[in-house]
Amino acid sequence: ATGYTQTHSFLGGFAPWLGQYGVGLATAGVAALLVYMLQRRQSRPVLLGGVVSLLVISGVAMAAASVSFTHPIGKPLRVSLLQGNIAITEKWNAAKVSAILHHYVSMILQTPPDTRLVVLPETAFPLFQTEIPSLIEQLQKWSATHHKILLIGIPENVGRKYYNAAMEIDGNAPLRWYRKEHLVPFGEYIPMPVLLGPLVHHFLPGLGSFSFGDGPYALPVDGQKTGMTICYEESFSRDVRKGVREGATVLLNISDYAWYGHSIAAAQSLQMAAMQSRQEQKPDVRATNTGITALISPHGRVISQLPQFVEGTLNGAIQPMTGETPFGRWGSLPYLLLSSVLLLLALVLSRRQSSSPQ
């Protein structure tokens, strides 16, 4: 969407109020105004009016950006984000699974003593939790001993259903789960399965077998709540808002962009994540397999990040924030109302022009 292009510009100041669609509307408005000024550049009144309008828009946007709807709650949360850098050709190779598990366990054991939350990327453990009960039990004991919470991307098997999920290990407490709700068509599920399922599964058995998650969308972590998303869910404001509406004080995403190689997909997703932070005025924690693993401030600024396609651990601290922005509370409703008013105004002006004598 157009609004994402202005994540770090002055127009991004509208994000907490109107969301990225509202930012996109402001962007289109500024672009239209500039084109109109260019077309009527011989008219001093038009140029003067255009400059004044641009100054007003800039001033309003900067004033909007200065308003804080959220405030700190609790102490900073120290996190370690693991970027395993597992090649996609190895990740789903059954012969490599044991080595991958050992690789991530080794990274977990090397996290700093003061880390409170350790986050592993999407499907970091590339097998169902039912296949590794002893490893999970060992990690629970380690978590209890070292007072660290683990959040691990792992497929979940529940009866005859399978989920792309995140598993939270908090000592000896029962396991908690976030199940991805917004699935990728033809990758994680088959649209119109009765019609297309037999055809797709004939050529690619097992493809698109995940079920849709249905909440909760926020997981408790050290007295706070993390608003969860997996993969491209963080690109959709409506998905991010679900965790915020459940009281999230931190946004958290796990992803694996190894599928996209050296394309710009990872950089685009990082910019979209930054916009989500700015919309909600909440910090964002994102752990990815091959990058871009990062910590993002409530103002949408990247605090720190790891380079792509390297193994590493990003250690840092983020300050949980409580409260709701207008966008977090009402979603796209203010933007839709504003758009409706502008459309109505344009219609009225158009009719007046057409009915006025030539």
N, C-alpha and C positions, 0 to 999 in steps of 0.2 A: 504494500500500500504506500501511497505517496507520503503519508505522515512519517514513515520510518526514515525517510531521507533527511528529516529535520531533527533527528534525535538529539543532536548536539548543537543545534542552532538556536537563535533567540525565539523562533516560532515554536520550538519544543516546550516553551513555557506554558503553552496551552494544554499540554498533555495531562496534568493532574485534573484539569477541569473538564476537558472534552474528549480525552483519549486521542489515540493516534489518528482516528478518522477526523476528528476536529482539527488536528494539526494539518492533516491533508487538505481539509477545506480551506484553512488559512493560507496554505502554500499555493493552492490553486487561485485563491483570491489575489494574492500578491502577484503571481505570474500574469493573471488577466489584467491587473492594473498596469503592470509594466508594459505589456503589449499595447494596451490602449494609449498609454502615454507616448509610446513610440509611433503609433499610427497618427496621433494628433500632436506631434512634436512642434508643429508650427503655431500651436495655440498656447499662448502664455498662461491663460486661466486654467487650461487642462493640466499643463505641466506643474503649475503651482499647486493646484488641488491634489494632483497625484503625489507630489512630494509631501504635502501636509498629511495626506492619508497614510502614506508609508511610515511617517514619523509617529502618527497616532497608533498604528498597528504595532510598531516596534515597542513603543512605550507601554501599551497595554500588555503585550506579550511578556515584557521584562517584569512588569508589575505582577502579572499572574505567576511568574516563575518564583517570585520572592516570597510567596505565601506558603507557609509550612502547615500542612494538615496532619502530619504525623510527628511524634516525638519519641525520644529514646525510652526504652523500658528495659529494666534489668541491666546486667553487666554485659560487656562485649563477649561474643561467642567465638572461641578459638576453633578454627577448622583446619583440616588437612584434606585437600582434594587430590585424588590419585588419578594420574593420567598414564594408563598402562601402555599405550601405543602398541596395541596388538593388531597385527595386520588382519584384514578381513578374510584373507585366504586361510589364515590359521585359526581364527576365532571359532569357526564352526566345523573344524576338523577334529573328529572324535579322538584321534591319536594325540592331539595337542592339549586336550582339556586339562589333564593332570598338571602339565607344565604351566598352563595359564593360572590355575588355582594357586599353585605354589608361588608363582610370580606375584600375584596380588596379596597373598598372605604375607609374603616377605616385605612388601611395601607397607602393609598395615603395621607390622611389628616395628618398623623403623620410624613411625610417626613420632613427633616430639612429645615429651611427657606431659606438657601443658595443653595439648590438643584435647578438646572436648567432643568434637564431632568429626568422624572420618567418613568421607563420601567416595564411593566407587561409581564409575560410570554405568550407563545403560548396558544391561546384559554382560556386566563384567564377569560374572560367573555364568558361562554359557550352557547351563543345564538346569533342570528343575530342582527345587529345594528338596523334593522327596528322594533325590538320588544321592544327597550328601548330608544325611542327618548327623553323622559323627563330626563332620567338619563344622557344621552350624553349632553343635553343642560345644565344641572347643572354642569357637569364637565367642559364644555367650560367656563362657568362663573367663576368657581373656578380657572381655568387655567389663565384667564385674570386678575383676582384679585391678584393672588399670583405670577404671572409672571413665571409660570412653564409650561413646555411642557410635555404632557402625550403621551406615546406610548404604546398602549394596544393590546394584541393579542385577536382577536375576529373574528368569521366567518362573511363574508360580503355577503349580498344578493343584487344582481343587476339584476332586471328583473327575468329571468328564470335561471340565473347563480349564483353559489355559490362559494365563494373563502375562502381558509384558509388565513387569512389576518392579517395585523397589521394596526391599525388605529391611526393616529397622531392627537392629539388635541392641537392646539396652540392658546389659547385664543378664540377670536371670528372669527378667520380666517376659511375659508372653511376646512372641514376635508380632510386630505391627507391619501392615502392608499398605502401600499405595498401588493401585492397579490403573494402568493407563486407560483412559476413557476414549480419547480422540485417536482412533487407530488410522493407519495409512491404508487406503483402499488398494487392493491387489497385492499388498505387501504383508499386512497384518490381518486383514479380513477380506472376504470376497463379497462385493456388492451383489445383491440379488442372488444369494447362494443357490437357491433352487434351480435357477436358470443357468447361471455361469459356473457354479461350483463343480459339477461333473467335468465340464470342459477344461477348466483350469487345473483341477487336480489330476486329470489324465496326463497332462504334460509336466506338471510340477507338483507331485504328491506332497501334501502337508503344508503347502503355501497358504497363508491367510487363515490360520487356524486359531488365532487369538480371539478371546471373548472381550466384550466391552466392560471396563471397570465402571463402578457406580459409587465411588467415594468410600471412605472419607477422602477429602482433598487436602487436608492438612494433618501433619504428623507432629506429636509432641516431642520436643527436643530440649532438654535441660531447662524446663520451665517456660519455654517459648513454643511457638508453633511454626512449622515450616510449610508454606504453601507449595505443594508438589506439582511438578510437571515432568513428563518424559518426552525426550526428543522434540519434535516440532510443535508440541502443545504450547511451548513458551512463545510461539509466534502468534498465538491466538489469544487476544485479550480476554475473551469470554472464558477460556480455560484457566487462565491465571487468576481471574477474579473469583473463581470458585473457592480456591484456597483462602483468598483474602476475606471473603464473606464468612469463612469459618474461623476467622480470627488470626490468620497468619501474621507473624511479625517479621518473617524472613521468607523470601522466595527461594526455591531450590529446584534446580533442573539437573537431570542426568541425561546424557546423550551419547551417541556414537555416530560421528560424521565420517568415519572411515569409508563408508559407502560412496562418498562424493569425491574421494581422492583429493587432488590439488585444486579443485574448483573453488569458487568464492562462497560456496554454501556455508562453510563454518564462520566466515567473517560476517556474512549476512545475518546468520542466526545470533551472533554476538551483538550486533547492532539492534536487532529486534528485542533481545533480552534487556538491553540497556533502556530501550523505550518502555518496556514493561515496568522496570524499576522506577522510571521517572513518572509514569502514570500513577503508580501506586504509592510512590515515595517510600519504598521498602528496599533494603539491600537484597542483592541476588547472589546466590552461590551456585556455580555451575561446574559440574565435573564431567569431562568428556574423555572418550577413549584416545583419540588422536588430536584433540584440540578443537576449539580454543577453550581451555579450562581457565576460568576467571572469577574474580570477585568484583562486584559492581556496587557502587554507592547508591543511596536512595535518590540521588540526583541524576542517575544514569551515567555516571563516569566510571570507567574501568579503573579500579584501584590497583589491581595487579593481575597478571596473566602468564601462562606458560606458552612458549612457542609451539607451533604445530609439529606433529610427527617426531616428538621426542618423548622418552619416558621421563616422568618427573612427578614431584609432589609440590603442590602449591599450598604453603602454610600462611595463615593470616588470621585476622580477627575482623568481625563485622558486628555492628551495633544494631540489635533488633529494634524495630520501630513499631509503635502502636498507633492506632487511629486510621481513619479512612479519608481518602481524597474524594471530591465529588464524583470523579469517574469510578473510583472503587465502590462507591455507594450506589450510584444510579446507572453505571455502565454507559451505554451509548444514548440513553434517553435525552440528556441535554443537547447532544450533537444533533439528534434527529429533530428536536424541537427547533433548534436554531436553523437547521437546513430547511425545515418547513416554512419558517418565517421568511427566510431569504427567497425561497421559491415563490411564495405568495406575493412578496414585495416586487419581485421581478415581473410576475404576471400582471400586477396592477399597473406598473410603470409601462409595460409593453402595450397594454390596452389603452392607456392614456395617450401614448405616442401615436398609436394607429388611429385613434378617434379625433386627434387634434387636427385643425385645418392646415393644409400644406401651404 
